[in-house]
Amino acid sequence: MSTFLGIPGVRRRSDDAAPEGSEPFGPVPHPDEPLRWGEAFPAAARQTLQDDQLRRNLGHATRTIRAKRAAVVSEVPDWEALRDTGSAVKQQVLANLPDLLARLEKNVTARGGVVHWARDAAEANRIVTEIARAQEADEVVKVKSMATQEIGLNEHLAAEGIAAIETDLAELIVQLADDMPSHILVPAIHRNRAEIRDIFRRRMGDAPEDLSDVPRELAMAARAHLRRKFLSAKVAVSGANFGVAETGTLAVVESEGNGRMCLTLPETLVTVMGIEKLIPTYSDLEVFLQLLPRSSTGERMNPYTSLWTGVTPGDGPQEFHLVLLDNGRTDVLADEVGRSALHCIRCSACLNVCPVYERVGGHAYGSVYPGPIGAILTPQLTASSGGMSGTDDVNAALPYASTLCGACSDVCPVKIDIPSILVDLRAREVDADRGRAVDPWRAAMKAASWVMSDGDRFGLAGRAATLGHVVGGRDGVLSTAPPPASAWTRSRDLPAPPRQTFRQWMAEHEKDGGER
């Protein structure tokens, strides 16, 4: 694999020719679209389910995070009131988004910042690239940012000859491995420490030759590698957890201190923020700085909370740019049902309790937003570019990546009703397919309706179905079946039909005078 200044360059597509010995270290090729890559969820999940090590890694990590969250949440007597407040604030934001954005721009500008508006990923990438070039920077240091992953900023900068260096430990692991993140909070959750040691040895040019898989040694190796980057970088790129309209203040919360280094040392700071990340007032931070750490890392408070307002002469970056990113959010805002997905504060609590995510991992979702929140957010963000256009679009399968158990809604700190949105998106996908020339499911439903609309036909169909009893195993189930039933038996057993239908049993019962 090619690198630029020791950092992975643009990932190759899986069908591109590659020199011998240069195969990607990670399992996922670089996507052309960060919100839509690879196969549809059913096919991708079938592959990841075969990875026993992946399931062990995910199971251990999610169980640990769930337990920590439950412990710290139980300490807060007004937790439900905090959730209600957080939800109400987010509803207020979406109801007044244009005015709040204008207010944010005014206050950022008044304090020496420059505000840019980006309609889509291409425009946001161009803005950041132009800023880096103006500073004659050939590399930038980055704070973990979902927004920049969403627009594929790292790959775009690499194509322009600018290295984007991830400074979050998990993001660095993913980047060095030429991999893709599989979790919102813990991007390398699918890797264990032995795998991380191998990645560092092979890809981190200054890693100690005798590096072990002891977590402290791995962290120290990453710290030494990154410290030189922090001290030499002219430009830093960050996301933002919150933007305060009242004051023009931006906030980043993190656990490693790398964010603090990026936000204070470089001469120029560029923040890419989704337009939904706004909160109206500074006092609203009180609510979210209690909800976020407990829901995400299971901590009572964030180890590092960085707040900055514009530019302060002689202190920190002397040039600040805020890129406000739409990239489909306006379309989501217009949706009365789906817009509550924009309430998300990226805590990842829904991923950690989801039985589907725990077994298939994040890569199966084919998006930088995996898990339950990704299943409702990704199809909506891509709607204007083909999302939710029926089975022809890979994202149309995402709303089905759920058991609808409701665990995600129970733990969401801002009370997003994810199951209801999933059901609504499923209905839209079905409606989008109604106009197809040949619709097997529609034909099957019509046939079933015809059979069930007549008592004699229904009885005959029931008697015919009992013939399937003879092919059932001793345990009374069908493990394999011909199409179309094979779609079911590929992943689960089908109960064998009974020896007789209820109508047959009732007829015998009445014939015997009810004695039996």
VENQUI-V824604 format. One record per residue. N is the residue number from 1. RES is the residue in one letter. SS is DSSP state (helix for helix, strand for strand, loop for the rest). PSI is psi in radians with two decimals (* if undefined). Layout:
n: {N	N}
res: {RES	RES}
ss: {SS	SS}
psi: {PSI	PSI}
This chain:
n: {1	2	3	4	5	6	7	8	9	10	11	12	13	14	15	16	17	18	19	20	21	22	23	24	25	26	27	28	29	30	31	32	33	34	35	36	37	38	39	40	41	42	43	44	45	46	47	48	49	50	51	52	53	54	55	56	57	58	59	60	61	62	63	64	65	66	67	68	69	70	71	72	73	74	75	76	77	78	79	80	81	82	83	84	85	86	87	88	89	90	91	92	93	94	95	96	97	98	99	100	101	102	103	104	105	106	107	108	109	110	111	112	113	114	115	116	117	118	119	120	121	122	123	124	125	126	127	128	129	130	131	132	133	134	135	136	137	138	139	140	141	142	143	144	145	146	147	148	149	150	151	152	153	154	155	156	157	158	159	160	161	162	163	164	165	166	167	168	169	170	171	172	173	174	175	176	177	178	179	180	181	182	183	184	185	186	187	188	189	190	191	192	193	194	195	196	197	198	199	200	201	202	203	204	205	206	207	208	209	210	211	212	213	214	215	216	217	218	219	220	221	222	223	224	225	226	227	228	229	230	231	232	233	234	235	236	237	238	239	240	241	242	243	244	245	246	247	248	249	250	251	252	253	254	255	256	257	258	259	260	261	262	263	264	265	266	267	268	269	270	271	272	273	274	275	276	277	278	279	280	281	282	283	284	285	286	287	288	289	290	291	292	293	294	295	296	297	298	299	300	301	302	303	304	305	306	307	308	309	310	311	312	313	314	315	316	317	318	319	320	321	322	323	324	325	326	327	328	329	330	331	332	333	334	335	336	337	338	339	340	341	342	343	344	345	346	347	348	349	350	351	352	353	354	355	356	357	358	359	360	361	362	363	364	365	366	367	368	369	370	371	372	373	374	375	376	377	378	379	380	381	382	383	384	385	386	387	388	389	390	391	392	393	394	395	396	397	398	399	400	401	402	403	404	405	406	407	408	409	410	411	412	413	414	415	416	417	418	419	420	421	422	423	424	425	426	427	428	429	430	431	432	433	434	435	436	437	438	439	440	441	442	443	444	445	446	447	448	449	450	451	452	453	454	455	456	457	458	459	460	461	462	463	464	465	466	467	468	469	470	471	472	473	474	475	476	477	478	479	480	481	482	483	484	485	486	487	488	489	490	491	492	493	494	495	496	497	498	499	500	501	502	503	504	505	506	507	508	509	510	511	512	513	514	515	516}
res: {M	S	T	F	L	G	I	P	G	V	R	R	R	S	D	D	A	A	P	E	G	S	E	P	F	G	P	V	P	H	P	D	E	P	L	R	W	G	E	A	F	P	A	A	A	R	Q	T	L	Q	D	D	Q	L	R	R	N	L	G	H	A	T	R	T	I	R	A	K	R	A	A	V	V	S	E	V	P	D	W	E	A	L	R	D	T	G	S	A	V	K	Q	Q	V	L	A	N	L	P	D	L	L	A	R	L	E	K	N	V	T	A	R	G	G	V	V	H	W	A	R	D	A	A	E	A	N	R	I	V	T	E	I	A	R	A	Q	E	A	D	E	V	V	K	V	K	S	M	A	T	Q	E	I	G	L	N	E	H	L	A	A	E	G	I	A	A	I	E	T	D	L	A	E	L	I	V	Q	L	A	D	D	M	P	S	H	I	L	V	P	A	I	H	R	N	R	A	E	I	R	D	I	F	R	R	R	M	G	D	A	P	E	D	L	S	D	V	P	R	E	L	A	M	A	A	R	A	H	L	R	R	K	F	L	S	A	K	V	A	V	S	G	A	N	F	G	V	A	E	T	G	T	L	A	V	V	E	S	E	G	N	G	R	M	C	L	T	L	P	E	T	L	V	T	V	M	G	I	E	K	L	I	P	T	Y	S	D	L	E	V	F	L	Q	L	L	P	R	S	S	T	G	E	R	M	N	P	Y	T	S	L	W	T	G	V	T	P	G	D	G	P	Q	E	F	H	L	V	L	L	D	N	G	R	T	D	V	L	A	D	E	V	G	R	S	A	L	H	C	I	R	C	S	A	C	L	N	V	C	P	V	Y	E	R	V	G	G	H	A	Y	G	S	V	Y	P	G	P	I	G	A	I	L	T	P	Q	L	T	A	S	S	G	G	M	S	G	T	D	D	V	N	A	A	L	P	Y	A	S	T	L	C	G	A	C	S	D	V	C	P	V	K	I	D	I	P	S	I	L	V	D	L	R	A	R	E	V	D	A	D	R	G	R	A	V	D	P	W	R	A	A	M	K	A	A	S	W	V	M	S	D	G	D	R	F	G	L	A	G	R	A	A	T	L	G	H	V	V	G	G	R	D	G	V	L	S	T	A	P	P	P	A	S	A	W	T	R	S	R	D	L	P	A	P	P	R	Q	T	F	R	Q	W	M	A	E	H	E	K	D	G	G	E	R}
ss: {loop	loop	strand	strand	loop	loop	strand	strand	loop	loop	loop	loop	loop	loop	loop	loop	loop	loop	loop	loop	loop	loop	loop	loop	loop	loop	loop	loop	loop	loop	loop	loop	strand	loop	loop	strand	loop	loop	loop	loop	helix	helix	helix	helix	helix	helix	helix	helix	loop	loop	loop	helix	helix	helix	helix	helix	helix	helix	helix	helix	helix	helix	helix	helix	helix	helix	helix	helix	helix	helix	helix	helix	helix	loop	loop	loop	loop	loop	helix	helix	helix	helix	helix	helix	helix	helix	helix	helix	helix	helix	helix	helix	helix	helix	helix	loop	helix	helix	helix	helix	helix	helix	helix	helix	helix	helix	helix	helix	helix	helix	loop	loop	loop	strand	strand	strand	strand	strand	loop	loop	helix	helix	helix	helix	helix	helix	helix	helix	helix	helix	helix	helix	helix	helix	loop	loop	loop	loop	strand	strand	strand	strand	loop	loop	loop	helix	helix	helix	helix	helix	loop	loop	helix	helix	helix	helix	helix	helix	helix	loop	loop	loop	strand	strand	strand	strand	loop	loop	helix	helix	helix	helix	helix	helix	helix	helix	loop	loop	loop	loop	loop	loop	loop	loop	loop	loop	loop	loop	loop	loop	loop	loop	helix	helix	helix	helix	helix	helix	helix	helix	helix	helix	helix	loop	loop	loop	loop	loop	loop	loop	loop	loop	loop	loop	helix	helix	helix	helix	helix	helix	helix	helix	helix	helix	helix	helix	helix	helix	helix	helix	helix	helix	loop	loop	strand	strand	strand	strand	loop	loop	loop	strand	strand	strand	loop	loop	loop	loop	strand	strand	strand	strand	strand	strand	loop	loop	loop	helix	helix	helix	helix	helix	helix	helix	loop	loop	loop	strand	strand	strand	strand	strand	strand	strand	helix	helix	helix	strand	strand	loop	loop	helix	helix	helix	helix	helix	helix	helix	helix	helix	helix	helix	helix	helix	helix	helix	loop	loop	loop	loop	loop	loop	loop	strand	strand	strand	strand	strand	strand	loop	loop	strand	loop	loop	strand	loop	loop	loop	strand	strand	strand	strand	strand	strand	strand	loop	loop	loop	helix	helix	helix	helix	helix	loop	loop	loop	loop	helix	helix	helix	helix	helix	helix	loop	loop	loop	loop	loop	helix	helix	helix	helix	helix	loop	helix	helix	helix	helix	helix	helix	loop	loop	helix	helix	helix	loop	loop	loop	loop	loop	helix	helix	helix	helix	helix	helix	helix	helix	helix	helix	helix	loop	helix	helix	helix	loop	loop	loop	loop	loop	loop	loop	loop	helix	helix	helix	helix	helix	helix	helix	loop	loop	loop	loop	loop	loop	helix	helix	helix	helix	helix	loop	loop	loop	loop	loop	loop	helix	helix	helix	helix	helix	helix	helix	helix	helix	helix	helix	helix	helix	helix	helix	loop	loop	loop	loop	loop	loop	loop	helix	helix	helix	helix	helix	helix	helix	helix	helix	helix	helix	helix	helix	loop	loop	helix	helix	helix	helix	helix	helix	helix	helix	helix	helix	helix	helix	helix	helix	helix	helix	helix	loop	loop	loop	loop	loop	strand	strand	loop	loop	loop	loop	loop	loop	loop	helix	helix	helix	helix	loop	loop	loop	loop	strand	strand	loop	loop	loop	loop	loop	loop	helix	helix	helix	helix	helix	helix	helix	helix	helix	helix	loop	loop	loop	loop	loop}
psi: {2.49	2.59	2.82	1.97	0.68	0.02	2.46	2.40	-2.73	2.27	2.54	2.62	2.68	-0.38	0.07	2.54	2.50	2.46	2.67	2.38	0.03	0.38	2.58	2.46	-0.54	2.90	-0.16	2.13	2.77	2.24	2.55	-0.57	1.96	-0.32	0.05	1.73	2.78	-2.76	2.94	2.78	-0.80	-0.77	-0.73	-0.70	-0.62	-0.61	-0.83	-0.47	-0.36	-0.13	1.70	-0.68	-0.69	-0.81	-0.65	-0.77	-0.83	-0.77	-0.80	-0.80	-0.82	-0.61	-0.72	-0.82	-0.69	-0.77	-0.73	-0.75	-0.82	-0.64	-0.80	-0.51	-0.65	-0.29	-0.24	1.91	-0.47	0.59	-0.78	-0.62	-0.65	-0.74	-0.76	-0.73	-0.78	-0.73	-0.72	-0.71	-0.75	-0.65	-0.69	-0.71	-0.86	-0.54	-0.43	0.51	-0.82	-0.78	-0.70	-0.66	-0.74	-0.67	-0.72	-0.81	-0.76	-0.78	-0.61	-0.78	-0.72	-0.40	0.38	0.05	2.91	2.23	2.30	2.53	2.18	2.05	-0.55	-3.08	-0.73	-0.74	-0.71	-0.76	-0.71	-0.71	-0.84	-0.71	-0.75	-0.65	-0.78	-0.72	-0.64	-0.48	0.08	0.71	2.33	0.03	2.65	2.58	2.54	2.44	2.54	2.24	2.08	-0.60	-0.73	-0.50	-0.69	-0.61	-0.01	0.69	-0.76	-0.80	-0.65	-0.78	-0.70	-0.69	-0.41	0.12	0.35	2.16	2.23	2.01	1.98	2.31	-0.25	2.37	-0.84	-0.71	-0.64	-0.72	-0.84	-0.74	-0.80	-0.56	-0.01	0.72	-3.05	2.55	2.60	0.18	2.55	-0.76	-0.71	1.43	-0.49	0.53	-0.39	0.01	2.44	3.05	-0.49	-0.71	-0.69	-0.73	-0.79	-0.68	-0.81	-0.75	-0.68	-0.49	-0.35	1.84	-0.49	0.33	2.46	2.46	-0.54	0.42	2.28	-3.06	0.32	2.21	-0.72	-0.73	-0.68	-0.76	-0.70	-0.65	-0.75	-0.67	-0.79	-0.66	-0.74	-0.49	-0.69	-0.61	-0.73	-0.74	-0.31	-0.26	2.39	-0.49	2.39	2.59	2.29	2.91	-2.81	2.28	-0.64	2.58	2.17	1.95	-0.63	-0.63	-0.22	0.31	2.44	2.62	2.38	2.23	2.36	3.02	-0.05	-0.26	-0.16	-0.60	-0.73	-0.69	-0.79	-0.62	-0.18	-0.54	-0.79	2.79	-0.53	2.36	2.26	2.17	2.17	2.05	2.26	2.48	-0.26	-0.10	0.12	2.62	2.60	-0.83	2.82	-0.62	-0.36	-0.41	-0.55	-0.70	-0.88	-0.46	-0.08	-0.70	-0.77	-0.94	-0.66	-0.63	-0.48	-1.18	-0.03	0.54	2.70	-0.55	2.78	2.35	-0.63	2.04	1.96	2.21	2.34	2.58	1.81	-2.42	2.36	2.02	2.23	0.03	1.96	-2.96	2.40	0.05	2.17	2.25	2.31	2.08	1.97	2.03	2.22	-1.29	0.82	-0.15	-0.59	-0.66	-0.71	-0.70	-0.56	-0.14	2.02	-0.58	-0.86	-0.24	-0.42	-0.21	-0.43	-0.10	-0.35	2.32	0.27	0.79	-0.43	0.22	-0.61	-0.59	-0.70	-0.30	-0.08	2.10	-0.47	-0.89	-0.72	-0.43	-0.47	-0.33	3.06	-0.51	-0.48	-0.37	-0.22	0.54	2.72	-0.23	1.68	-3.08	-2.94	-0.75	-0.63	-0.57	-0.40	-0.48	-0.79	-0.86	-0.55	-0.68	-0.53	0.15	-0.69	-0.23	0.48	-0.11	2.64	0.62	0.52	-3.00	-0.17	-0.25	2.32	-0.53	-0.24	-0.35	-0.27	-0.71	-0.25	-0.05	0.94	2.59	-0.07	0.56	-0.37	0.02	-0.61	-0.73	-0.59	-0.56	-0.17	2.16	-0.32	0.32	0.81	2.22	1.32	-0.79	-0.70	-0.69	-0.66	-0.79	-0.72	-0.74	-0.60	-0.73	-0.68	-0.68	-0.71	-0.76	-0.63	-0.40	-0.07	-0.47	0.07	2.58	-0.77	2.03	1.70	-0.72	-0.70	-0.69	-0.71	-0.72	-0.64	-0.72	-0.74	-0.69	-0.70	-0.74	-0.78	-0.23	-0.07	2.23	-0.75	-0.77	-0.70	-0.72	-0.72	-0.72	-0.65	-0.73	-0.64	-0.63	-0.52	-0.33	-0.41	-0.17	-0.56	-0.38	0.00	2.56	-3.09	-0.48	0.05	0.43	2.76	1.98	-0.46	2.56	2.69	2.82	2.56	-0.08	-0.30	-0.45	-0.52	-0.85	-0.18	-0.50	-0.12	2.81	2.66	2.10	2.35	2.53	2.67	2.94	-0.52	2.70	2.94	-0.65	-0.71	-0.75	-0.73	-0.68	-0.75	-0.66	-0.75	-0.58	-0.62	0.14	0.32	0.14	-0.55	*}
